[in-house]
């Protein structure tokens, strides 16, 4: 019963699943960060435009 759990194929599949989970979490964090940076940039540009610095 322990033999199938210690085979290299099972460990390889588990390592692949872990890598996929880490990639998904990293992508979700990157998307959230990009959205926040975009909102901040839009606010800054709107402020500069309102002041007349850009136009």
Phi, psi and omega per residue, in radians:
X1 nan -0.594 3.131
X2 -1.365 -0.430 -3.089
X3 -0.984 -0.837 -3.138
X4 -1.143 -0.497 -3.112
X5 -1.273 -0.440 -3.097
X6 -1.738 0.077 3.134
X7 -1.217 2.674 -3.085
X8 -1.205 -0.475 3.140
X9 -1.146 -0.759 -3.141
X10 -1.139 -0.732 3.119
X11 -1.131 -0.646 3.117
X12 -1.155 -0.716 3.108
X13 -1.138 -0.759 3.118
X14 -1.101 -0.707 3.110
X15 -1.117 -0.670 3.090
X16 -1.127 -0.719 3.116
X17 -1.137 -0.696 3.110
X18 -1.133 -0.746 3.122
X19 -1.099 -0.692 3.109
X20 -1.133 -0.741 3.130
X21 -1.110 -0.738 3.127
X22 -1.125 -0.713 3.131
X23 -1.125 -0.720 3.137
X24 -1.114 -0.770 3.124
X25 -1.113 -0.736 3.141
X26 -1.115 -0.699 3.131
X27 -1.162 -0.706 3.126
X28 -1.113 -0.713 3.109
X29 -1.144 -0.717 -3.141
X30 -1.120 -0.686 3.132
X31 -1.148 -0.779 3.124
X32 -1.068 -0.731 3.141
X33 -1.146 -0.724 3.135
X34 -1.121 -0.672 3.115
X35 -1.133 -0.764 -3.142
X36 -1.126 -0.733 3.118
X37 -1.122 -0.681 3.110
X38 -1.109 -0.713 3.121
X39 -1.142 -0.766 3.120
X40 -1.095 -0.747 3.127
X41 -1.104 -0.690 3.126
X42 -1.129 -0.708 3.124
X43 -1.142 -0.747 3.140
X44 -1.121 -0.788 3.129
X45 -1.127 -0.665 3.099
X46 -1.121 -0.707 3.099
X47 -1.114 -0.758 3.127
X48 -1.144 -0.668 3.113
X49 -1.169 -0.678 3.134
X50 -1.124 -0.699 -3.138
X51 -1.226 -0.412 -3.119
X52 1.736 0.159 -3.092
X53 -1.279 -0.559 -3.093
X54 -1.627 -0.480 -3.028
X55 -1.739 nan nan
